[in-house]
């Protein structure tokens, strides 16, 4: 007699969709980690990871795959360096053969890097459905390469997954309404993963000798702040005047000249930290892995609490409610 249902082997899960995930830079590794875990827990999906190599230093790449449980890349393109056009062009040439081999049902890209742009263009030209995670964000400053990457990817995507309602509104203002979903910020999922003990077992606050809820952290990495010696000087001075107890360039690529200017300003405003920073920066552009402590915060909430002004040149507001008209005879 046939056995009971509980005795029968469960039917194998049939994979119906293959997802090709294209990443290349530090923020994308963190975002992809959250989504990749969800994909792994969902039946009928498989994921192939492509690493363009945009962030090639082990401290800005491999450590994230190891500590955030991200699937190791099946394809590592090893593309880095050069100008924006050169890098993006090389990525286009390398990603297209991968798509031909893997034959994905969907391509997924994250954020606003050159890897995002290249992946979006390949998917669109090869008629592969494209999903863009963290869509709809705008600085309204087209001098930023990231802004161009965001806009192009959003307009090419078949599915735009937005982190906020403001991002949805930004897309609507540009005429993009189909396939737009407000799914929340995947960085929140990444934060929960870290709080629940995922990744490396460490306590950055304790390691830095800080008490919980007794500190604030700011990152300065935009070229407008780091490439202009006078602007950089003002940032360093402002940190001291605001009562900061320390300053360092964490995960910051120190462009030619910036390193010297930064150390010069430290000598004037933070002499007690000069020798330590000189030793850290000696012969390398990145801080060591032991000095890297990934920190994320809810920027929108803090901006509201601290009254940080909107620095966009163009401030958009939702359209007013339509006026109710009545017909008179």
Secondary structure, DSSP 8 states (H G I E B T S, - for coil): ----GGGS--------EEEEEEE-SHHHHHHHHHHHHHHHTSTTEEEEEEE--SS-SGGGTHHHHHHTT----SEE-----S-HHHHHHHHHHHHHHHHHHH--SEEEEETTSHHHHHHHHHHHHTT-EEEEEEET---S-TTSHHHHHHHHHHHH-SEEEESSHHHHHHHHHTT--TTEEE---HHHHHHHHHHTT-SS---HHHHTT--TTS--------HHHHSSHHHHHHHHHHHHHTT-S----TT----TTHHHHHHHHHHHH-HHHHHHHHHHHTT-SS--GGG-------HHHHHHHHT-----SS---------------
